[in-house]
């Protein structure tokens, strides 16, 4: 065989092998790599499903004794709600209580705001301490305050399944929202927020806090639940006893704030850690 023909055969073979290697690298390798990734995902999902099955098999619904404790706790909760003759009594009671608490916690400024009727106009603000928050700041925050107050209407009362249908008009359950805008040093401000939920039995629904180097500003929207003897626009439409039957989910439960592994929804790419400083120095 002539050297030229031998060289041509060699070059043709080399070119063929190069094309074959390029085809493998560009077509087969990504497919094999993708299949490997899918197998790992399937393995992970199978492991998660197995763990979920084990967890689900260990879940036990409340038995009779636990139901008895739930009923007893529900009775205590209902008894703890204050009784008011009418909405005017509620207003006087909470205005004085909030004013005393604001003075006790040494708030520089505290202003009480609340709507007149569900979804309606606001009542005139009641000054608890000081001259009131800065007008420009309060005007900028009013849309958020109004939106939060509307979200705490009696129709959105989340605990209605705890209460049986009232037997008479003397047992009306009312739920009224209120907001407090305040300015104070941060420790005093946080003390007031804690006292609202602990001592004054107000359910805090929304809190907006703006820390500052000296004085901090905040507003909080609370839900006040109470029994009222007179007809009230804030009465909660209750369900007949046993009509709900569903699970009651607490949106503020610490369990709901735990981080969830997102791997079941999409694959999280792994990030390689940089080499250790000692190993890099030895190299």
Buried (B, 14 or more C-beta within 10 A) or exposed (E): EEEEEEEEEEEEEEEEEEEEEEEEEEEEEEEEEEEEEEEEBEEBEEEEEEEEEEEEEEEEEEEEEEEEEEEEEBEEEBEEBBEBEEBEBBBEBBBEBBBEBBEEBEBBBBBBBBBEEBEEEBBEBBBBBBEBBEEEBBEEBBEBBBEBBBEBBBEBBBBBBBBBEBEEEEBBBBBBBBBBBBBBBBEBBBBBBEBBEEEBBBBBBBEBEEEEEEBBBBBBBBBBBBBBBBEBBBBBEBEEEEEEEEEEEEEEEEEEEEEEEEEEEEEEEEEEEEEEEEEEEEE
